[in-house]
Amino acid sequence: MEEAFITGATGFIGTSLLKALIKETNLSSFKLLVRDKEKAAENLSEIIKIAEGLGKKIALLKGDITLLNLGLTSNELSSLKDTTEVYHLASNISLSNEEKDKEAIFKVNINGTKNILDIFKDSKNLNNFYFFSSAFCCGKTKELVKEDWLQKPDNFRNFYEESKWLTESLIKEYIEKNSMPIIILRLSIVAISSKNEFSKVRNQTFYFYSRILRKAAKMQNVLNPIRLIGKSTAISNIITLEDLIKILLEIKKQKEKKIIYNLVNPSNLSTNSFVKEIQEILDFKPGFIFLEELDYNTLSEAEKFVYDRTKAYFEYNLDDNSHWDYSNTREIRGKLNIKELDNAWIKEHIKEFFSFLENERQ
């Protein structure tokens, strides 16, 4: 019997992955680490029904990855001995670079992963351990990010990036010392695939940023443009959740797996193109302009509104150099006929998101 242990199953990526694993794989039993069993059961009620309909089992284990043995009982730990696959998604995704947040981020992302590794390091039944990392664990670099172990970058944009790089280094040790069958999936920015899921991501990544610009445009009561920290040449890299899961399911089928996969879009998208589209949708004639530096004291109220709420994005909006190798999934993308996202896609996607926001108000 194929059994999976999953952390982060109630999250944005986790719920879709869980549903796909239930419906499209031979996994028959799922143990999910959750902080609140009642809340998790409610959030996953639809998926639990699907599993029951297919004769598959889902067990919710109350625990916390930051605790020794994940806070599980001896019986619960014993029940994990038959686990054949681990999917570790749980993570602190704060992009803070403030020292006061470092400990909390590291505690979840590094220590939490170590606690899980320690549980499964001597497992006789484990076939695959999938660790969800970040394409941005490379930090600020002008070099092509290879699908290999990375030298420690000179600069990280935030503690999230640093925590993912440090966790990958930790994983390397467990692979070398314990021969653990670990696969690292480095995800770029993940976009939703269905219009029905915009509510799940409205406070994340470029969705949140676009909402802030939308509000600021309504606040700006002068004809001057809204100045933003960034470069007009800045880039971003986005993969849809649907494509991500398709690729992962195909990786899962392969007998010979690579250790590291950069799950990214083959080409970067233009951040400026994205912002200009927001400007057009809102019919905001003064427009938005990127500048590499701003004097806070000279900002309008609308500009301060953006500045104060988007500090975590400054370093990304100044990046026009990041590029990733995706050789390990090039054939998979071709086999599955996965289309490359382009600037036309992001423009249409943000239109749909703004339409959702308008309908949400009604």
N, C-alpha and C positions, 0 to 999 in steps of 0.2 A: 504494500500500500504506500502510495506517495503522499507524504505529509509536508506541509509548509508552515513555517513560523514567520510572521510578518510584524514589523513595527511600523507605525505611521499609517496603518490601514484606513483610518478615518479621515485622513487628509485629502487634499485636492487630487494629488496623483494617486495616492494609496487606494482610494475607493474605486477608481476606474481600473487600476491594475488588478485589484482583488476580483472584480467582476469578470475581467478578461481571463484570469487564471482559473476561475470557477467554470466558466463557459467553454473555454478553448484549450484546456490542458487535461492531462490525466491525473492531476492532483486531486485527491479525494478527501483530504482532511486539512483544515486550516486552523491554526492557533494564532490568535491575534492579541498582541500586547496592547492593552488600553489602560488609561488612567481611571476612567469612569465607565464601568460595565453597563449601567443603565442608559447613560447618554449614548454610548457607542451602539448599543442594541437598537436604540431609536434611530440613530443616523444611518445604520446599516440594515434597517428592517427590510428594505426592498431586495438587497443583495442576499440576505439570509434566506428569504423566501425562494430566490432563484436556486441557491445551493440545496435547500431542502427538496425542491422539485426535481433536482438532478441526483438526489440521493447522496449528496456530499455534506460533510459536517463542518460547522464553524464553532469553535470554542473561544470565548473571550476570557483572557487572563488579566486580572487587575495587577498592574505593576508600573514600574518607572525605570527607564534605562539608566538613570543616574544612580540607582541603588545597587548594592552588592546583590548578585544573583537576580537582578532586576526586581527585587522585592517579592519574588515568587516563593511559594511554599515548597517544601521538599517533594511533595507529591506532584506539584505542577512542574517542577524541574525534571523530575523523573519521567514525566509524560513527554518531555521534549527529546528523549533519547532516540525516538524513531523518526525524528525530523530528517527529511531528505533534502529540503531546500529552505534557505533563509533569504528573506527580502528585507533589508534594513533601510527603511526610508525615514524614520523619525529623526528630526533634526531641528535645531534652533536656527531659523533662517533670517534672523536679524542682520541687517547690513551695517550695524553700528561700528564706528571706529573710535568710540569713546571708551576710555580705560575702565570706567565703571561697569560696562557691559561685558567685558572680556571674560571674566570668570564664569558667568552664566552660560555664555556661548560655548566655551571650551568644555564646561562640565557636561553638557548634553552631547555635543558633537564628537569630542575626543574620548572622555571618560565613559560616556554612554556606549560608544562603539566597543571600547575595550571590554566592558562588562559582558557584552554579547559575544565577543570573540572568545572570552574565557569560558563561557558556557559550552561552546561548540568546538573548541580547539582540539579536543581528543575524540570527537564523535566518529564512530565507525560507519554510520549510515549517511552522513552528509555528503551529497553529490555536488551541490552548488550553493555558494553564499554570495548573493548579489548585494553589493554596497552602492548606494546612490550618493555619488559625489557631485562635484560641480566643475563645469568646464572652466570656471574662473579660479580654480585652485592654483592656476598658473601665475596669479597676481598680475602685476603690470609688466608686460613683456612685449618686445617687438619681434621675437622669434616665433616661428611656427610651433604651435603646441602639439607635440607628438603624442601618440598613444603609447606612452612609456612612462616610467618613473621620472619625475621631474626634479631637477636640482632646486634647492630652495630659492624662490625669487628674492630679488633685492627689496622689492616693495609689494605689499599687499594693500588693496584698497580698504579693507576692513577685516575684522576678526573672523567673520564667517569664512572668507577665502583662506585665511591662515589656518583656521581650524580644520578645513577640508584637506589642505596640503599635509598638515601634521597627522591627520587620521590616515591618509594614504601611506605615509611613512610608517605608521604603526602597523598597518595591514601588511606592508612589505615584510616586516619582522615576523609576523605570524605565518605568512606564506613560507618564508625561509626556514623557520624553526619548527613549525608544525605541519608543513605541507598542506595547508588549508586550501580547498578549492574555491578561492575567492575571485569574483569578477567585479571590477570597478566600472561603474557606469557614470561617466562625467556628463551631466546634463547642462545644456545652455538654458536660456530663459524659456520656460514652458508656457505655451499659450493653450487656451481651451480649444476644443475641437467643435463643440456644439454650442449654438447660440443659447441653448437652455441652461448653460452652466456659467453664464456671466456673473451670476450672484456669488459664485464661489471664489472668484478672482478679483472682484472689484477693488479690493484693498491690497493687491499684489502687483509687483513689478510695473510694467508699462501701463497697465490698466489704472493703477493708483496715480501714476504720474499724469496720465491724460485727464483724470478727474480733477486734479489740482489745477492744471492749465485751464480746464473748462470753467472752473469756479473763478479763477483769477481774471479771465477774459470778461466775465460778467461784473467783476469788481472794478476794473479799470475804467475810470470815468473821465479820462483825458484821451487825446488823440495820439499820444505817444505809444510806441511799441512796448511790449513787455520784454525786459531783458532777462536772459537765463544764463546760468553758468554752463559752458560747454563750447564745443567746436562745431562749426557748420559741416565739418567733414567726419564727425563722430559716427561710429557704427554700433550696431547691436546684432546679436545672433539669437534667433528664435526657432524653436522646434515645437510642433503641435503635440498635444498629449496623445492624440490618436496615432500619429506617426511614431512617437516614442514607444508606445505599447506594442505596436506592430513589429517594430525592430527588436524589442526585447523578447517577444514571443518567438521570433525567428532565431535569435541568439540562443535561446533556451533549447531549441531543437538540435543545435549543432553539437556533434560529438567532441570536436576539438575546438575549445573556446579560447579566445584571447584573454589576457588578464585585464586589459584596459581598453575601453571603448569611449571615444569622444562622441557623444550623442548630440550632434549639432547640425545646424543647417549648412549645406555645402558652401553657401555664400553669406556674407554679412549683409545686413539691411542698413539703409541710411536713416539715422536718427533724425536728421533735418527733414527728410521727406515725410517722416511720421508726424513731426511737429507742424509742418506746413499743411498737412492734410487736416489736422485739428483746427488750424487757423481757418481753413476753407469751410469746413463743416459748420463752424460757429459763425462764419461770415464776420470774423474779427479783423476788420480792415487795418488797424494799426500794426497787427502782426506780432510775431515772436522773433527775437533775434538772439543768437548765441554769442556770448563774450567769455573769454577765458578768466577774467577777473571782474569783480563788481565791488564797489564801495557801498556797504550796507546802508550807510547814512544818506545816500543819494537815492535810495529805492522808493518807489511809490508803495502804497499799501498793498496793492495787488502783487507787486514784485516781491515784497517782504513775505507775503502769504506763500508764494511759491518757494522762495529761498528757505524759509524756516521749515517747510515740510518735505523738501526734496534734497536735503544735504547728502543723504545716502547715495544719491544718483549723480552727484557732481563728477566724481572720478570716472564714472562710466560715460558720461556725456562729453568728457574730455579725451576719450579713447578713440583713436582712429588707426590703431596698429594691430589689434588682436586678430589672430587667424589660427584656425585649428585644422589639424590633419584628421581625416575621417576614413582613412583607408580600410579600417577593419569592418566598416559597415557599407562601403561603396557597393559591393556586390549585392548585399541584402536590399539596399534601397532600389537597385535596378530590378532585382527579382520581384519585389513587391510593388514596383512601379510607383514609388513614393516621389511625388513632385517636389522640386525645390521651391521654397518660399521666396518671394521677391517683393520689391517695394509696392507693386500693385496689390499684392495680397495684404500687406499690413494696412494699406489705405482702406481697402474694403472691410477689413476686420475691425478697424477703429470706427468706421461708419456704423457697423452693426452694433458695436458696443455702445456708442452714443445713442443709437436708436433705443437700445435696451434701457439706458439711463432715463431717456425721456418718458418711456412707457412706465418705468418704475415710479415716476412722480405722479402719474395719473391714477 
